[in-house]
Each structure stands twice: as C-alpha cells, then as structure tokens.
Amino acid sequence: MEITAINNNLVKDTVKLQQKKYRTETGKFLLEGEKCVKEAFESGIQLEYVFVLSDKAKEYDFISDKLILTNKAVLKKISTTDSAPDIVGVGYQLKNNIDKLKQSKKVVLLENISDAGNLGTIIRSAVAFNIDTIILYGNTVDLYNPKCVRSAVGNLWKINIIHIDKISELKSIINGFECVATLPKTKNSVWFKDWKPASKSVVMFGSEADGLSDELISIADKNLTIEMNKKVESLNLSVSASVLMYKLGQDSDN
C-alpha cells in the first residue's frame, strides 16, 4: 500500500493522534522513529499501521504487513518532531494492570506531573533502576503524549504503569507499603543518605511547580529530603526522581 497525499483520510486520522482527545477516544498512539517502532514491536505492542519512507521499506520486513509506503511530506505532516523521522507508526495503548502492583516491591508515585519530557525521562530511569510499578496520580500529563513516548526512549512498555484518580482507591492499593513523601527539609524528614528503603516502598513525587499535595503528604509514613549544596535551591524533578530511584532499586530489602 502507498499513500503520498497529505490530505488522505488515513493521514488526517493519524495527525489527530497528536491530540490527547483522540488518543483517549481511540486507545491509539504515535510511535516516531526507527528505535521506537522496533522496540515497540519487540515488546509486543500491537501495531495498527506504519508509515515508512519508500526507499527504507526493506529495513522493516519484519512488519511488512503493516507498512504504508510514503514520502517526506506525509511523514512531516504526521510527525510531532521538527525533523520528521523515516518511519511513524500507530500502535494500541497498553491497559492498566493494577493486579501487578500486588507483586511489586519498588513503586514510584507521580502526582500532577505536567511536563511530558520529565515523565518520559522518569520512566526511562525507572526501568534502568528496576522499579516495579509507576503510579500516575491526579492530573498527570498523558502517558502517550508524543514527547513522553520519545523521552522514554522505548521504555514506556517495559514497566507496569497504572493510573489512580481517587485517594480512597490509592490508600487501598498501597496498603502494606511504606509510603515515603519527597519534600524540602522539615523537622521530621529523613536525609537521603540515612534512608533505608523498606521491603515494600512507595516513593511519592509531586508536580514540578507545587510539589506533593497536602492530601498525599498526610498519608506518608516518612518524609524524605535529598541533601545538597545550599547554593542550589532545587533539582529538576526527573533528576531528583532518578537519584531516589537508584537507591530504591539498589537498597530495598528483597
């Protein structure tokens, strides 16, 4: 199959997936670039179709039944990057699996994260440091935002990620975990250097602008602060999360 017109209906439908509304309605998302498409395929993501530059088609024989041959103009239209890749696919989103939390020991909760790049970077670090599950709580940016998918660099589907909206449901599913709030230094907070993760831990991170909500701070068993040079006011969320996840992944009692 070949499509080279940017006003083609399938091209138009693919462009719509740049918007959260249509990703939510269809349960689909964009995969941009060779690495993203190949890793999604190898991880069992169901691909619906894949636009590929005509002279690159032979490199994707493993998904030949999904390929749509096209040109640079179409790829530029459907891609969200400044420089369009040679391949852009459409895949089906993974379903939440709350049951996997029952077997998890190292869990990270992200509340109201607004930056898709930060979320993707945290997901990448979580996989690198052997975190079992990520909980997205509250008004967190769409997991399948193209920027998040790119920032996760093929790791979006290598870790269990679930969405929770209500505090009552959250309390129920994290029962039995030590719940740790990451905060600026307070009288009762533990320094990072002194922290020993419990055998089952949920470490909570708040939004880039506001930090953790009082609602989540109130359910914490422990408050945790990263000690750092006083000349630095704060760390980027993805940096601080990565630092804590490294220790959680290495030091928890398993």
TORVOGU-359634 format. One line per 8 residues: number of its first residue (from 0); for each residue x, y, z of N, C-alpha, C. Coordinates in pm, 1 decimal. Each point is the difference from the previous one (the first is absolute). Layout:
NUM) X,Y,Z,X,Y,Z,X,Y,Z | ... .
This chain:
0) 84.7,-119.2,0.0,-84.7,119.2,0.0,88.8,124.8,0.0 | -45.5,102.4,-71.8,77.3,123.7,-7.5,-92.9,120.1,15.7 | 42.6,94.9,84.7,-74.6,125.0,18.5,100.7,114.3,-5.2 | -22.0,92.5,-92.1,94.7,111.3,-14.6,-67.8,136.6,9.2 | -130.7,2.4,20.0,-73.3,126.2,7.7,-26.5,36.8,145.6 | 33.2,122.5,37.4,-16.8,40.7,139.9,-146.4,19.8,38.1 | -89.6,8.9,-99.8,-142.8,14.5,30.7,-74.7,-132.9,-1.4 | 74.4,-109.3,-4.7,-59.9,-133.7,8.6,-68.3,-16.6,135.3 .
8) -113.2,-71.5,3.9,-76.8,-13.8,124.0,78.0,-71.3,110.4 | 79.0,-101.4,-36.3,78.2,-70.1,101.5,109.4,90.7,55.5 | 56.6,82.3,-84.4,98.2,98.2,46.1,-66.2,96.4,98.2 | -118.6,46.1,-33.3,-72.6,90.9,87.8,-30.5,-65.4,135.3 | -41.6,-126.0,-3.0,-28.8,-71.9,124.1,125.7,-17.2,84.8 | 111.9,-21.4,-66.7,127.0,-16.6,71.3,42.3,131.1,65.3 | -16.8,109.2,-70.3,32.9,132.3,55.2,-81.9,27.8,126.1 | -123.5,-44.6,3.4,-86.2,22.8,116.2,60.1,-59.8,127.8 .
16) 80.5,-103.8,-14.9,58.7,-66.1,117.0,106.5,85.3,68.4 | 31.3,113.3,-57.5,86.5,95.4,68.6,-74.4,63.6,117.5 | -132.8,-13.5,2.2,-83.3,59.4,103.9,-46.4,-106.1,99.3 | 2.6,34.7,127.7,-40.3,-93.1,105.7,-141.4,-50.1,-19.8 | -90.2,89.0,-41.4,-140.9,-36.4,-17.8,-14.4,-123.1,-87.8 | 68.9,-0.8,-112.2,-13.2,-110.4,-94.7,77.7,-123.1,45.4 | 109.4,20.0,70.4,70.7,-116.4,55.8,-88.8,-70.8,101.4 | -69.4,76.9,81.8,-89.0,-57.3,100.9,-118.3,-70.3,-65.5 .
24) -59.3,63.2,-100.4,-117.2,-56.6,-67.1,32.1,-130.8,-72.0 | 116.9,-5.5,-62.4,33.6,-115.2,-83.8,84.0,-106.0,71.6 | 66.2,39.4,108.3,90.9,-92.5,67.3,126.9,-24.2,-79.8 | 32.4,93.8,-90.1,118.5,-13.4,-84.4,100.8,109.8,32.4 | 121.4,-13.5,-52.6,102.1,103.3,19.5,103.4,-7.3,-110.8 | 80.5,107.3,-10.3,102.6,9.4,-104.2,132.9,-56.4,47.2 | 68.3,-69.1,-90.4,136.1,-47.8,23.8,88.1,61.5,-108.1 | 92.8,86.0,41.6,79.1,76.3,-96.1,146.2,-44.2,1.1 .
32) 47.4,-44.6,-113.6,139.9,-36.8,-13.0,24.6,-149.8,4.2 | 113.1,-37.7,-58.5,36.3,-142.2,-12.5,7.9,-70.9,134.4 | 71.3,57.7,96.6,19.4,-65.2,129.2,-132.9,-22.6,70.0 | -84.9,100.9,-3.4,-129.4,-8.6,66.9,-86.3,-111.0,-61.0 | -7.9,-2.8,-131.7,-82.7,-100.1,-67.9,53.5,-140.6,24.0 | 130.5,-17.6,-14.3,58.4,-133.8,17.0,-15.1,-51.4,142.6 | 24.0,85.5,98.0,-10.2,-45.0,138.6,-144.8,-26.6,38.6 | -92.2,77.0,-54.9,-141.4,-25.8,25.9,-39.5,-136.8,-55.9 .
40) 42.4,-28.6,-121.3,-29.6,-129.2,-62.3,59.2,-114.2,81.4 | 126.8,14.4,39.0,67.9,-105.4,74.9,-60.2,-20.9,138.8 | -64.6,103.2,52.3,-61.2,-9.9,133.2,-144.9,-44.0,-6.0 | -49.5,-26.9,-119.7,-135.5,-52.1,-13.3,-108.9,104.0,-12.0 | 36.8,127.2,-23.9,-100.9,102.0,-22.7,-71.8,-29.7,-132.0 | -131.0,3.5,1.8,-75.8,-25.0,-121.7,5.3,122.1,-91.0 | 56.7,-17.9,-116.9,9.0,107.6,-98.1,-117.8,-8.6,-95.7 | -62.8,113.8,-28.8,-109.2,0.4,-97.1,53.5,19.9,-141.2 .
48) 79.8,103.5,-19.5,64.5,24.2,-128.4,122.4,87.7,21.9 | 89.9,-0.3,-97.7,126.0,71.7,12.6,32.8,68.1,-132.4 | 10.6,133.0,3.0,44.8,75.8,-117.0,152.1,-4.6,-5.5 | 55.7,-33.4,-115.3,144.8,-6.3,-14.2,41.7,60.1,-134.1 | 112.2,69.1,0.5,54.5,56.1,-123.5,23.4,-114.0,-99.5 | -44.6,17.6,-120.9,-1.3,-109.7,-98.1,134.0,-71.7,-13.8 | 110.3,76.2,-5.0,129.5,-64.8,-22.4,57.9,-63.2,126.4 | -74.9,6.5,112.8,44.5,-63.0,124.7,-80.4,-126.2,33.0 .
56) -94.4,-34.2,-83.6,-94.2,-107.6,31.0,68.1,-134.8,25.7 | 106.7,-29.6,-74.3,66.8,-129.9,15.4,55.8,-19.9,141.0 | 26.0,108.4,70.7,53.8,-10.3,135.7,-105.8,-45.6,100.7 | -125.2,-4.1,-45.1,-109.3,-33.5,92.3,-81.4,-118.6,-49.7 | 67.9,-97.8,-55.4,-67.0,-120.9,-47.8,-75.4,-71.8,111.0 | 45.6,16.4,122.5,-62.8,-69.6,113.2,-142.4,50.8,27.4 | -35.1,116.5,-54.6,-137.0,51.1,12.0,-54.5,36.4,-138.3 | 36.8,-79.0,-99.1,-36.5,31.9,-138.3,-150.8,10.4,-18.9 .
64) -76.1,-77.0,77.9,-145.8,2.5,-15.0,-62.6,127.5,58.0 | 78.3,77.8,75.2,-50.8,123.2,61.2,45.4,124.9,-75.5 | 91.2,-15.4,-95.1,65.1,115.8,-60.9,-87.8,72.7,-101.1 | 9.2,131.9,5.3,-58.1,87.7,-100.7,113.9,84.3,-55.0 | 31.5,-16.0,-126.1,109.0,74.6,-61.6,-42.9,145.0,-19.6 | 92.5,91.2,27.0,-36.9,141.3,-6.7,120.9,87.2,-32.0 | -16.0,131.1,16.3,106.3,95.3,-31.9,26.6,92.1,118.8 | 97.1,88.1,-16.3,39.1,91.0,107.6,-114.3,94.9,39.2 .
72) -78.9,42.4,-98.3,-108.6,93.7,28.1,-102.4,-59.2,95.8 | -37.7,-125.0,-20.4,-95.9,-66.4,88.4,61.0,-22.2,137.4 | 123.7,-45.7,4.4,65.9,-23.9,128.1,12.7,129.4,80.6 | 27.0,109.9,-68.0,7.9,128.6,69.3,-136.2,39.7,54.5 | -105.9,-32.3,-73.7,-135.5,34.7,41.3,-42.1,-76.6,124.9 | 32.3,-127.4,7.7,-48.7,-82.7,110.7,94.0,-0.4,120.0 | 124.5,43.2,-19.5,96.9,-1.4,109.5,-11.6,126.6,84.4 | 40.0,-9.2,126.3,-1.8,115.5,91.0,138.3,60.2,19.1 .
80) 99.6,-53.5,-68.8,136.8,49.0,15.7,32.8,103.4,-106.7 | 99.2,83.7,28.3,40.9,101.9,-96.7,56.0,-62.2,-127.3 | 74.3,-107.0,18.4,55.4,-73.2,-114.2,-67.5,-136.6,-5.5 | -81.8,-21.3,-99.2,-80.5,-122.7,-6.6,87.3,-124.0,-14.9 | -31.1,-107.5,72.2,74.9,-125.0,-14.8,-40.1,-72.2,-127.9 | 68.4,-108.3,-30.1,-30.0,-77.9,-120.1,-117.9,-94.0,20.6 | -44.0,-12.9,124.9,-107.8,-93.7,29.3,-83.5,53.0,116.5 | -131.8,-9.2,-14.9,-94.3,36.8,106.1,-110.4,-105.0,3.1 .
88) -20.5,-59.8,116.5,-100.4,-103.9,12.5,-114.5,39.9,91.4 | -104.4,-78.8,-5.8,-113.8,14.9,90.9,-18.0,-132.6,72.7 | 1.6,6.5,132.3,-15.8,-119.9,81.1,-113.7,15.2,99.1 | -34.8,-111.2,64.4,-107.1,-0.5,99.0,58.0,11.3,140.2 | -58.9,86.5,79.9,47.1,23.1,135.8,-16.9,-125.9,85.8 | 92.5,-17.0,93.9,-11.1,-109.7,95.3,-106.9,30.9,103.4 | -63.5,-102.1,51.7,-101.8,16.7,103.0,65.5,4.2,138.3 | -62.7,74.9,91.2,46.4,1.5,139.0,-7.0,-139.9,59.0 .
96) 93.8,-32.8,86.2,-3.1,-130.6,65.9,28.0,19.0,149.1 | -104.6,33.9,72.2,14.2,23.3,144.0,42.2,-126.9,72.2 | -37.9,-116.7,-53.9,34.9,-126.8,65.3,150.9,-18.4,12.9 | 76.7,55.8,-96.1,145.7,-13.5,6.0,59.3,71.6,120.7 | -73.9,97.0,53.4,48.9,71.4,117.8,14.4,-93.9,119.1 | -82.8,-103.6,3.5,3.6,-94.1,112.2,134.0,-73.0,7.6 | 65.0,-18.3,-114.6,130.5,-67.1,-2.5,116.0,100.7,3.6 | -32.4,127.7,3.7,103.5,103.4,-2.6,55.9,27.4,139.3 .
104) 125.3,41.0,3.4,64.1,40.7,125.3,54.3,142.3,-7.8 | 42.3,39.3,-118.5,59.3,132.6,-20.0,-92.2,81.3,-90.2 | -70.8,94.9,61.7,-104.5,73.5,-70.6,27.1,149.8,9.1 | -22.5,70.0,-109.7,13.4,145.5,-4.3,-135.8,59.7,-36.2 | -40.3,102.4,74.0,-124.8,70.7,-28.3,32.7,140.8,-48.2 | -64.6,41.9,-108.8,19.8,133.2,-56.6,-133.3,73.0,0.3 | -3.8,114.3,68.0,-125.1,75.1,13.1,3.6,128.2,-83.6 | -99.8,15.3,-84.6,-20.4,125.3,-74.9,123.0,44.6,-79.8 .
112) 72.3,-94.8,-57.1,117.2,34.5,-80.7,-48.4,64.9,-130.4 | 52.2,117.6,-31.1,-51.4,74.4,-114.7,90.2,-5.2,-122.3 | 125.6,-35.4,17.7,95.9,2.4,-110.9,18.5,-140.6,-57.2 | -38.2,-17.2,-126.6,7.5,-132.2,-62.6,143.3,-50.5,-9.4 | 94.8,91.0,-22.1,140.2,-40.5,-6.1,49.3,-53.0,132.7 | -39.5,66.1,107.9,36.3,-48.0,133.2,-56.9,-139.4,24.9 | -126.6,-19.2,-35.0,-62.5,-130.0,22.6,72.4,-108.9,-77.7 | 31.1,25.5,-125.7,70.0,-99.9,-79.9,137.4,-32.0,54.5 .
120) 72.1,102.1,47.1,133.1,-21.2,57.6,-8.3,-80.9,128.5 | -100.0,27.7,83.0,-18.0,-75.8,124.5,-30.9,-146.0,-31.2 | -82.2,-23.8,-100.9,-30.5,-137.9,-39.3,127.6,-72.1,-43.6 | 81.8,66.5,-76.6,126.3,-58.8,-46.8,89.4,-36.1,118.7 | 11.0,90.6,96.6,81.6,-26.6,118.7,-60.0,-111.1,84.2 | -132.9,-3.4,8.5,-66.1,-103.3,79.9,30.8,-139.0,-53.2 | 0.4,-14.5,-131.1,35.1,-129.2,-59.6,147.0,-31.0,26.5 | 86.1,100.9,-14.6,143.7,-19.6,20.8,30.7,-45.7,142.1 .
128) -76.4,49.0,97.5,29.2,-27.8,140.0,-95.7,-101.5,62.2 | -66.8,-78.0,-85.7,-77.4,-116.8,43.7,-120.0,32.7,88.3 | -65.6,113.1,-27.0,-124.5,30.0,68.4,-108.2,-90.4,-57.8 | -90.2,-49.5,85.2,-100.0,-96.9,-43.8,-123.1,65.2,-62.7 | -47.8,106.3,63.2,-124.7,63.4,-44.5,8.0,150.5,17.6 | -58.4,73.8,-92.9,-19.0,144.1,13.6,-149.0,27.2,11.2 | -38.4,78.3,100.1,-138.4,43.8,15.4,-9.2,145.7,-44.9 | -86.3,27.8,-95.5,-28.0,137.2,-41.1,-126.0,44.0,73.3 .
136) 12.6,104.6,82.5,-110.7,42.3,84.9,-41.4,143.6,-32.9 | -130.4,22.8,-1.3,-49.0,135.0,-22.0,6.0,41.8,-145.2 | 25.3,127.0,-22.6,-2.8,57.5,-134.2,137.6,-5.1,-65.8 | 51.8,-119.5,-15.9,132.7,-17.6,-60.1,-10.9,-0.1,-152.3 | 101.8,53.3,-66.7,1.6,8.5,-145.8,-22.7,-138.4,-61.4 | -61.3,0.3,-116.4,-32.0,-124.0,-69.6,125.4,-84.0,-24.7 | -7.0,-122.7,42.5,111.3,-93.4,-14.9,40.1,-18.5,-146.4 | -97.0,10.8,-89.8,26.5,-24.2,-141.5,16.4,129.3,-79.8 .
144) 23.7,110.3,70.8,40.9,123.1,-66.0,125.7,-30.6,-82.1 | 6.0,41.7,-127.0,116.9,-34.9,-82.7,134.2,37.3,62.3 | 5.4,112.4,71.3,125.1,40.1,63.7,38.5,-96.9,110.5 | -99.0,-50.2,73.7,26.7,-98.7,105.0,48.4,-130.6,-61.8 | -65.6,-43.0,-106.6,40.1,-124.1,-68.3,144.6,10.2,-47.9 | 35.7,115.0,-58.6,137.3,18.3,-48.3,99.4,4.2,115.4 | -34.5,71.9,106.6,92.3,15.0,113.7,23.0,-132.0,72.8 | -98.9,-87.2,-3.8,14.3,-130.4,65.6,93.0,-92.3,-78.6 .
152) 27.4,33.1,-123.9,95.8,-71.0,-86.8,-23.8,-150.9,1.1 | -121.6,-40.1,-34.3,-29.3,-142.0,-11.3,-25.9,-71.7,130.7 | -8.1,73.1,110.1,-18.3,-65.0,130.3,-142.9,8.8,53.5 | -87.4,66.5,-73.9,-136.5,21.7,45.9,-72.3,-131.2,27.3 | 30.6,-101.5,-77.6,-70.1,-127.5,11.5,83.0,-106.0,72.1 | 106.0,42.3,70.5,84.6,-95.2,72.2,-23.6,3.7,151.1 | -99.1,75.7,43.0,-28.6,13.0,142.0,-150.3,11.9,18.3 | -50.3,-50.9,110.1,-142.6,9.1,30.7,-33.6,142.5,42.9 .
160) -94.6,62.5,-69.3,-41.2,136.9,31.1,-151.4,2.5,14.9 | -48.2,49.9,113.7,-143.3,2.9,24.7,-45.9,141.6,33.8 | -126.9,26.2,-23.0,-58.7,131.0,27.6,-96.8,-12.6,117.8 | 11.4,89.3,96.5,-91.6,4.7,113.8,-50.3,143.2,13.8 | -131.5,16.4,16.2,-57.8,134.2,9.5,-48.5,36.0,140.0 | -36.1,-100.6,78.6,-62.3,27.6,129.6,88.9,-42.2,115.0 | 4.9,82.0,104.8,83.4,-29.1,116.3,-45.3,-127.4,70.4 | -129.6,-27.5,-0.8,-50.4,-121.1,65.2,53.1,-125.1,-68.3 .
168) 3.5,2.4,-134.5,53.5,-113.8,-74.4,150.4,-11.7,22.2 | 68.3,113.7,2.2,144.9,-1.3,23.2,33.2,-62.6,134.7 | -68.8,43.0,104.2,25.5,-54.0,134.2,-18.4,-150.9,2.3 | -99.5,-45.9,-71.2,-29.1,-143.5,-1.4,110.7,-79.4,-68.1 | 47.4,48.1,-114.5,95.5,-80.8,-75.2,141.9,8.5,55.4 | 31.1,104.2,79.1,135.9,8.3,56.3,3.1,-45.2,146.0 | -107.6,-57.9,45.2,-2.2,-55.5,135.4,107.0,-108.3,12.0 | 85.0,10.1,100.3,110.0,-95.0,17.5,133.2,51.5,-49.2 .
176) -1.0,113.8,-68.5,123.1,65.3,-44.1,37.8,111.2,97.7 | 130.6,23.8,17.9,42.1,122.3,67.2,-9.7,113.0,-101.2 | -71.1,104.7,36.5,-26.8,111.2,-90.6,93.0,116.4,34.5 | 82.0,40.6,-95.8,103.9,100.5,23.0,-29.7,124.5,-82.5 | -8.2,115.6,67.9,-21.6,127.9,-68.3,133.3,69.8,-21.0 | 26.2,45.4,-121.3,122.3,75.6,-26.9,-32.0,148.9,14.4 | 73.9,66.9,92.0,-31.7,137.6,38.3,127.2,80.1,24.7 | -11.2,133.2,1.2,110.5,80.8,51.5,21.0,-34.8,147.4 .
184) 112.6,36.6,57.0,33.8,-38.2,137.0,-102.0,55.4,99.5 | -48.7,-90.6,83.4,-88.7,35.4,110.9,54.2,-63.6,127.0 | -60.5,32.7,113.0,49.1,-50.6,128.6,-1.2,-152.7,7.2 | -98.3,-59.8,-63.5,-12.4,-145.2,13.2,40.5,-76.5,-125.6 | 71.8,66.6,-92.5,39.8,-71.7,-120.8,134.4,-69.6,17.9 | 17.8,-106.9,-76.7,122.0,-80.7,2.9,88.2,44.2,-115.8 | 131.2,12.7,25.2,92.4,31.7,-108.2,15.9,-122.0,-90.7 | 19.6,27.2,-126.2,17.2,-105.7,-99.0,111.7,-97.0,39.1 .
192) 109.7,52.4,52.2,115.0,-85.5,35.8,-33.1,-98.1,111.2 | -102.6,32.0,79.0,-37.1,-85.1,113.3,-119.3,-90.4,-30.4 | -55.0,14.4,-118.2,-122.4,-74.1,-34.7,31.2,-143.4,-40.1 | -71.0,-93.3,60.9,6.8,-140.2,-37.1,-139.4,-43.3,-44.9 | -20.4,-19.7,-130.1,-133.0,-37.5,-48.0,-52.1,-127.2,65.3 | -129.4,-1.7,29.2,-64.4,-118.7,54.7,-11.8,-106.8,-108.0 | -37.2,-119.0,39.2,-11.1,-109.9,-96.5,-107.7,27.4,-104.5 | -104.2,76.4,40.8,-102.7,43.5,-94.3,-18.3,149.8,18.6 .
200) 41.1,75.9,-99.4,0.3,145.9,13.0,-71.4,67.1,-116.8 | -73.3,106.6,34.0,-55.1,91.1,-100.1,63.8,136.4,24.5 | 77.5,48.5,-95.1,62.6,131.2,12.8,-78.8,98.1,-86.8 | -47.8,108.8,61.1,-91.3,93.1,-65.8,70.3,129.6,-39.9 | -24.2,42.2,-123.7,54.3,125.2,-51.8,-114.5,88.5,-47.3 | 9.0,129.7,31.7,-102.9,93.5,-41.6,35.7,73.5,-127.1 | -85.9,91.4,-37.5,16.6,73.0,-125.6,122.6,90.1,2.6 | 44.7,38.9,-119.6,117.4,83.8,-13.9,-17.6,133.9,72.0 .
208) -119.9,55.4,-5.7,-24.1,133.3,56.0,-41.1,-1.3,146.5 | -82.8,-97.1,37.8,-63.2,4.0,132.8,44.6,-109.2,96.4 | 71.2,-100.7,-46.8,38.1,-109.4,88.0,-119.7,-86.2,35.2 | 14.6,-78.7,103.2,-107.6,-89.6,42.5,-115.0,77.2,63.8 | -119.7,-47.1,-24.3,-117.7,60.3,62.4,-6.1,-38.2,147.7 | -69.0,81.5,77.7,-19.9,-30.2,142.5,-71.9,-133.6,16.7 | -86.9,-31.7,-93.6,-74.6,-125.9,3.8,94.4,-119.5,2.3 | 103.6,2.5,-85.7,94.2,-111.4,-4.0,101.0,6.4,113.6 .
216) 40.4,119.7,37.2,92.5,12.7,113.5,-62.8,-60.2,125.8 | -130.2,14.6,13.0,-69.3,-47.8,120.5,-1.5,-151.6,12.3 | 18.5,-73.0,-111.2,-2.7,-146.2,8.9,140.2,-59.6,6.0 | 101.7,85.8,-0.2,138.3,-49.4,0.4,40.0,-54.7,136.4 | 77.1,-107.3,-2.1,57.7,-55.7,122.9,132.2,67.3,32.6 | 60.0,59.5,-101.1,132.9,59.9,17.2,17.6,112.4,-101.6 | 70.1,106.5,42.3,36.2,108.7,-90.8,148.4,-9.7,-32.9 | 35.2,22.5,-125.4,137.0,-20.3,-45.8,50.5,123.1,-73.6 .
224) 123.1,39.3,28.9,61.7,117.1,-63.2,138.9,-35.2,-51.8 | 30.2,43.9,-122.4,134.1,-17.2,-55.3,88.0,115.0,49.1 | 108.4,-33.8,68.4,91.7,104.3,44.8,82.9,48.9,-118.4 | 21.3,130.6,-9.3,78.1,54.0,-111.1,58.0,136.3,36.1 | 88.9,47.8,-83.8,64.6,128.5,20.2,-104.3,110.4,18.4 | 17.2,82.5,102.5,-96.5,105.1,29.8,-8.5,106.1,-109.7 | 99.4,3.0,-87.4,-3.5,95.3,-110.5,-104.8,-38.3,-105.5 | -45.5,-125.4,4.6,-99.6,-49.0,-96.3,-134.1,-9.5,70.5 .
232) -98.1,68.7,-54.3,-132.0,2.5,63.8,-74.3,-132.2,-16.3 | 8.2,-58.2,-118.8,-73.9,-123.8,-24.9,57.8,-71.9,-120.8 | -40.9,-125.4,-16.3,39.7,-79.4,-115.4,-118.4,-15.9,-94.8 | 29.4,-20.5,-127.4,-103.2,-37.2,-94.9,-68.4,-127.7,48.4 | -129.6,-9.1,-20.2,-75.8,-114.5,48.2,56.7,-132.4,-48.7 | 31.1,-9.9,-128.6,49.9,-126.6,-52.8,136.0,-35.9,58.2 | 80.1,101.2,34.5,131.2,-25.4,61.3,-18.5,-52.5,142.1 | -80.0,68.6,80.4,-20.1,-43.4,138.5,-67.3,-136.8,5.1 .
240) -96.3,-22.9,-89.2,-65.4,-130.9,-3.8,98.8,-109.6,-35.8 | 88.1,28.2,-94.9,99.1,-99.9,-41.4,95.9,-33.3,114.2 | 42.1,102.3,74.9,89.9,-22.5,113.2,-65.8,-92.7,102.3 | -124.3,28.6,34.9,-69.2,-81.0,99.7,-32.1,-139.7,-51.5 | -35.1,-9.9,-127.9,-32.0,-131.5,-55.5,122.9,-89.6,-5.6 | 115.3,59.1,-23.3,122.3,-80.8,0.6,16.8,-68.4,135.9 | -17.4,76.8,107.7,16.0,-58.9,132.8,-112.8,-97.6,31.5 | -120.5,33.5,-39.2,-112.3,-90.7,22.2,23.8,-133.6,-69.5 .
248) 49.9,6.1,-121.4,24.5,-121.7,-75.7,116.5,-82.3,53.8 | 98.5,68.1,59.2,119.4,-69.2,50.5,-14.3,-47.2,143.4 | -64.7,82.2,83.8,7.8,-21.5,143.5,-122.1,-60.3,66.5 | -111.3,-15.9,-72.3,-118.1,-55.6,66.2,24.6,-144.6,38.8 | -61.1,-39.2,108.9,19.6,-135.4,53.3,-85.3,-98.5,-76.8 | 61.9,-80.1,-86.5,-73.5,-95.9,-80.8,35.3,-143.4,38.9 .
